[in-house]
Amino acid sequence: MSTSKPSAARLTRAGIGETYGESERTVDAWVRLLNFPTPVADGEWDAEQVDAWVKVSRPQSWPGRAVASAVAPAAAQAEPAGTAVAEDASVGDELLGKSGLALRYKVAETTVDTWTKVEGFPAEAEPGRWRSPEVDTWVEEHRSHVWAEFKGEGPKVVIPPPEGNPKDLYDISGYGMILGNATRGEPLPRATAQNYKRQGHLEPPDRTPGDRKRPEVFEDMWYLETITRHVYSRRGQGRVRAGRTRRPNRKKRS
């Protein structure tokens, strides 16, 4: 299968997927984004505009196969044997600081700072810098919503759940605030959240009064990780957009 761009310098959805090695679903998500290049014809995009967009907005998919194949022969002639391999390895093990990781995953630097303090986050390759493939693996496993945004896929979320300890506890009001912010940009009233709970639309509580666990609770409570899983397991896809939200009522682990 050919991976070169069309001679007319236009790409269809299939051509974009083939060029950058992405699935049809991913390309569909890309072309719906507001900052994606405008089609030059029905179902066709300017190849150079798409390439420029991917380079900036989806660096993990750039360069495309066609770009890489065009560059490779010249590089092979100009460089000693083994140099290209060494450079490929260095790109694969790119070292990034907190600001670089924040740009890579489109999150705040304070969010990355929180990640680095979580048990299990990759160790520094050198002071203040981490290997991007190792962080990719961690983000994919522990911050699936950020990974979905990084790959151009994921459920539609207006305001993401707050960063914090996955075991932070939230009451029904906190659950309603996080879920409402995610689905419509404003908290659900406590009465609405309680109604959703009665109808079985919320996750079962992680903690209940009298369960003899610590800290003691006096009403049903949910872990942040449980609410976050609910938010990102909903059907539908779209761009995750960061936003500001009030802090819901919560109780930290003792």
N, C-alpha and C positions, 0 to 999 in steps of 0.2 A: 504494500500500500504506500503510495507516495505521500511524503510529508512536506512537500514544498508548497509555498503559497501560490495561489492562482496568478497567471501572467497578468491579469487585469488588476492585480493588487487589491483584490476583494476577498473577503472570507464569509462563508455562510456559517451557521451554527455548527454544522458538522466539521467545517474547515477549522474553526476556532478550537474545537475539541481535539481534533487530530494534531493541530500545530502545537498545542500546549499540553497535550497528554491528559486532558480532563474529560470527565464524563458528560453526557448530554444534560444531566440534571444540573451539574455545576455550571455549564455554559448558560443554561436557561436562567439560573440565578444571577449570573453576571450581567446578562443583557437587560435585566429588569432594574438594575441599579441606576440611580439618577445620574451618577457621574460616568456611566459607561458611554463610549462614543455613540453618536446618533447614526443610525443606518444611512448609507448613501443610496440604497435602493431597498426594495422590499426583501427583507431577509438577508441582506448583504451589508457588510461593514468594511470600511477602509482598513486594509491590513496594517498599515503603518500606525494608524491611530489606535488600533487594538493592541499592537505590540507595545506602544508607549504606555497605554493604560495598564497592561499586565505588568510591565516592568516596575511601575510605581505602586499599583494597588494590589497586585498578587505576585510579589517577588519570588515566592516559592515555586511558581510555575514558569518563571522566565529564566533563561531564554527559551523560546519554543524550540521544538525539534528542528524546524526549518532554519531558524537563526543559528542554532548550534552547529548544524551540518554545514552551513555556509562558512562559518568562522573556522571550523576545525581544520580544513586543508591548509589555509594560510598559516595557521598557528603551527601546524606540524612542520612546514617548510622553514619557518623563521626561528624555531626553538630547538635546542638540543633534545635528543631522545630522552624521554622520561620527565621532561619539564612539565608538559601538559598534564600528565598523570599526577605529578606532585601538586600542581595548582588546583586540579579538580578535588584532590583530597583536602586541600586547605579550605576550599569553598565549602565542602561538606562538613568540615569541622570549624566553621566560622565562629570566632569568639565574639560575644556581644556583652556589653555592660547593661546596666538596668535601663538606661535610656534607649539603647539599641533594641532590647527586648520589648520595651513599651511600644516602640515604633513598629516592630515586627508583628506584634499581636494586636495593635491598635487599642491599647489599654493605657491607663495612667501609670506614670512611673511609680506612684505610691502603691498601685496594685501589684506591680512586679516586686516591689520591696516586701509586700506582705507574702507573696509567693515564696520568696527566698528564705523566709523564716519558718515555712511549713516543713515538718518532718518528712523526709523522702524527696525533697527538691534536690536536683542534681548538685553535686559539689562543684565549687569553682575550679575551672581549669587553671586559672591564675587569679591573683587578687582582683576581685570586682568584675570578673568576666567569666562567662559560661559558654559551653559548647552548644550551639543552636540545635543540633540534632537531638542531644540529650534533653534539652528543654522542650523541644517539639514533642518528644515521647511523653514527658510528664504532663504537658498541657493537654495532649490528646486524651490521656487517661483521667486526669484530675480536674480539668476545666474544659469539659466537652463543648460547652457553649462558645467559649473563646476559640476553640479549635474549629468549630463549625463556621464561625465568622472568618477565620483565617483561611479556610478552604473555600469560602464563598457559598456555604450551605448553612442550613439551620432554621429553626422555628422563628417566626416573627416575634420579636420582643421589643417593646417600646422603651422600657427602662429595665436594665438587667438587675437580677437579685444582688444584694450587697455582698462585697467580699467580707470574709470573716472566718472564724473557726467553724468548720463543718458541723461541729457538735453544739454550737450555740443554739439555745432553745428560744422558740417564739410561740406566743399564745395565738389564739384564733384571730385577734386583731392584727398581729404581725403577719400571719399567714395571708390575711386578706389584703394587707397593704402591699406585700411583695407580689402577690398574684395579680392584683389590680393594676399596679404600676407596670407589670410586664405586659398585660393584655390590652390596657386602654390608657395607660399613662397617668392614672390616678388611683388611689387606694379604694378597695371595696369597703363599703360600710360594714361594721361589725355584724349587723343583723343579716346582711347578704351573705357574708362568709359563714355564719352559723347555719343559714338556710342551705348553702352549698354542702356543708358538712352533713346535715340531715339527709340530703338527697344522694350522698355518696360520691360527690364530685371532688372531694379533697382526699388526700392521702390519709390513711389511718394514723392516729397520733402515735408518736414514738414514746411518749411518757404520759402516764395517767396518775391521778391522785391515789395514794396508797400503794404504789407499785414497789415501794421499799428501795428505790434507787436514789442516788445522790446526784444533784441537789434535790431536796424534796420539792414536789410541785403540788399545787392546789387546784389545778384545772388541766385539761388536756393541753399538751405541748408538743411541738414538732421541732426536729433538728433542721438547721439551715440547709443541710445537704438534701433532706427529704423534700423540702419546698422547692429548692433549686431543680431537683430532678423532675418534679411535677411541671415546673415552668417550661423546661426544655424537652419534655417528652410529649408536649401537645402536638397535634397535627398542624401542618402548614409550614411554609418556609418563607424566608425573607431576610433582610439585613438586620443584624443586631445593632441597635444604636445606643450608645452610652448616654446616660442622663443622670440628673441629680434627683435624689429622693430623700424624704425624711426618714430618720432611723426608726424602725418599728420597735415595739416593746419586746425586749428579749432578756434572757437570763443566761449569763455565761456559766461555763462549767466551774465548779469550785475546785 
